[in-house]
Amino acid sequence: MDAEHINALATSVIAFVGFIGAGVGFYYNLRQVGTTIQNIIILEMVYFMIVVLFIGWIAQWSKRE
């Protein structure tokens, strides 16, 4: 593995951990303010879909260059 692949892998692992941490924090804070579990599931799914769309947009953008 060359340095670019290692750097890309390390960055993706850091981003994944950040994504999971943000999702857990989002859930925890919503539970603290008394949000129902149904609303939390909907909001977490919206959060997940936004991240998926962003990753897709970045993937398409990076293919252009």
Secondary structure, 3 states (H helix, E strand, C coil): CCHHHHHHHHHHHHHHHHHHHHHHHHHHHHHHCCCCHHHHHHHHHHHHHHHHHHHHHHHHHHHHC
